[in-house]
Amino acid sequence: MKKLAKTLLTIVVIVVAFIASTAMVFSIRMNSQVKSFDRSGIDISQVSDGVYNGHSETDLVKVEVSVKISDGMLQDIEILRHECGKGHPANKIVKDMLKKNDIEVDAISGATMSSEVIKDAVRNALREGL
């Protein structure tokens, strides 16, 4: 009985260590992917009126947006697709962008990576109108 308990404990420890190391690798990789985004500034007043689609993704988060510009102002940002696990609270970031007429707003707490991917997708959409 003691041998079985030790064997089970060993298996549990190995599985937990594997899961933890896998999560750490994905976290490091995702941080690296987000840091590689082109964050060069976009002057929204220079974007032609229209509706533009943008896309951005990392290994764990995929976002597609539609962005409407009129008179040099963000009029609407629609999230067409957001695959993210638990990052859906980041969808609220579009309200902040619209309110400030700026992409560079604070990330949503608890959904930082999804927030950054959404901002990148919006940047990519707006670059189409420059």
Backbone torsions as a table, in degrees:
resi	resn	phi	psi	omega
1	MET	NA	-42.5	179.3
2	LYS	-63.6	-37.4	-179.8
3	LYS	-65.4	-40.7	178.4
4	LEU	-64.1	-42.7	179.0
5	ALA	-62.6	-42.8	178.4
6	LYS	-65.0	-40.5	179.2
7	THR	-63.9	-45.2	178.0
8	LEU	-63.3	-42.1	178.4
9	LEU	-62.4	-42.1	177.9
10	THR	-61.5	-44.2	179.0
11	ILE	-62.4	-44.6	179.0
12	VAL	-60.8	-45.2	179.7
13	VAL	-61.7	-42.6	179.8
14	ILE	-64.6	-44.0	-180.0
15	VAL	-63.8	-45.1	179.1
16	VAL	-62.6	-42.9	178.9
17	ALA	-63.5	-40.4	178.1
18	PHE	-63.6	-46.4	179.8
19	ILE	-63.0	-44.0	-179.9
20	ALA	-63.8	-43.0	-179.5
21	SER	-69.1	-36.2	177.2
22	THR	-64.4	-44.0	178.4
23	ALA	-61.9	-40.6	179.6
24	MET	-65.4	-41.9	178.6
25	VAL	-61.8	-45.3	179.4
26	PHE	-63.9	-39.6	179.3
27	SER	-63.7	-46.5	178.9
28	ILE	-62.6	-44.8	-179.5
29	ARG	-63.3	-42.4	-179.4
30	MET	-66.8	-41.7	176.4
31	ASN	-58.0	-42.0	178.6
32	SER	-63.8	-42.1	179.3
33	GLN	-64.3	-43.1	179.5
34	VAL	-65.5	-39.7	179.3
35	LYS	-65.1	-23.2	-178.6
36	SER	-82.9	-4.9	179.5
37	PHE	-61.7	144.1	175.4
38	ASP	-77.3	107.0	-177.9
39	ARG	-100.1	17.6	179.5
40	SER	-58.3	139.5	-174.4
41	GLY	-62.2	146.8	175.6
42	ILE	-122.8	122.1	176.2
43	ASP	-83.9	103.7	-175.0
44	ILE	-59.3	-30.4	179.7
45	SER	-65.9	-15.8	179.3
46	GLN	-94.6	-2.2	-179.4
47	VAL	-85.4	129.4	179.3
48	SER	-63.3	147.7	175.9
49	ASP	-57.1	140.5	178.0
50	GLY	153.8	-176.1	177.4
51	VAL	-116.6	127.7	-175.1
52	TYR	-126.1	140.8	177.7
53	ASN	-103.7	142.0	178.8
54	GLY	-136.2	157.7	-177.0
55	HIS	-141.2	145.2	172.4
56	SER	-154.5	150.0	178.1
57	GLU	-158.6	155.6	169.1
58	THR	-124.0	-174.0	178.0
59	ASP	-59.9	-33.3	-173.0
60	LEU	-109.8	-14.2	-176.7
61	VAL	-130.5	131.1	177.2
62	LYS	-129.7	130.8	-175.9
63	VAL	-135.6	137.5	169.8
64	GLU	-127.9	135.1	-179.3
65	VAL	-131.8	160.0	170.4
66	SER	-123.0	127.9	-175.0
67	VAL	-123.2	127.1	178.9
68	LYS	-105.4	128.7	178.0
69	ILE	-117.3	135.9	175.0
70	SER	-147.1	129.7	178.9
71	ASP	54.0	40.8	177.2
72	GLY	70.3	19.8	-177.8
73	MET	-128.4	145.5	171.0
74	LEU	-69.7	118.5	179.7
75	GLN	-98.0	-35.8	-178.5
76	ASP	-159.2	143.6	172.4
77	ILE	-131.0	116.7	179.6
78	GLU	-112.0	127.7	175.7
79	ILE	-86.4	111.2	-177.9
80	LEU	-82.2	-34.4	179.5
81	ARG	-150.7	136.2	176.8
82	HIS	-145.9	93.7	176.2
83	GLU	-94.8	115.9	-170.2
84	CYS	-156.0	5.9	-175.7
85	GLY	70.7	-114.5	-176.6
86	LYS	-97.7	15.5	-175.3
87	GLY	-90.0	10.9	-177.3
88	HIS	-60.9	-26.3	175.2
89	PRO	-57.0	-22.3	179.7
90	ALA	-63.8	-19.4	179.1
91	ASN	-56.2	-25.3	179.8
92	LYS	-65.7	-15.4	-176.5
93	ILE	-63.4	-27.6	-178.3
94	VAL	-64.2	-32.4	176.9
95	LYS	-62.7	-41.2	178.7
96	ASP	-65.3	-41.5	178.8
97	MET	-62.1	-44.6	-180.0
98	LEU	-64.6	-42.7	-178.7
99	LYS	-62.8	-41.7	-177.6
100	LYS	-92.1	-6.7	-175.1
101	ASN	52.3	44.6	-176.8
102	ASP	-152.7	146.6	178.0
103	ILE	-81.7	-34.4	-172.7
104	GLU	-83.4	80.2	176.2
105	VAL	-115.6	168.3	179.8
106	ASP	-65.7	143.2	175.7
107	ALA	-67.5	156.2	176.9
108	ILE	-79.7	125.2	-178.6
109	SER	-58.2	132.9	-179.1
110	GLY	87.5	-8.3	179.3
111	ALA	-141.0	43.0	-174.3
112	THR	-61.1	-47.3	-177.0
113	MET	-65.6	-43.4	177.2
114	SER	-62.7	-39.0	177.3
115	SER	-59.2	-44.7	-179.0
116	GLU	-66.4	-36.7	178.8
117	VAL	-69.6	-38.7	176.3
118	ILE	-62.1	-46.7	179.2
119	LYS	-59.9	-40.2	179.0
120	ASP	-64.9	-40.5	178.1
121	ALA	-62.7	-39.8	178.3
122	VAL	-66.3	-43.9	176.4
123	ARG	-56.6	-46.5	-179.3
124	ASN	-62.1	-37.5	177.1
125	ALA	-64.5	-46.8	-176.4
126	LEU	-66.2	-30.2	177.9
127	ARG	-61.2	-26.0	178.1
128	GLU	-66.5	-24.8	-176.9
129	GLY	-97.7	2.2	179.6
130	LEU	-81.4	NA	NA
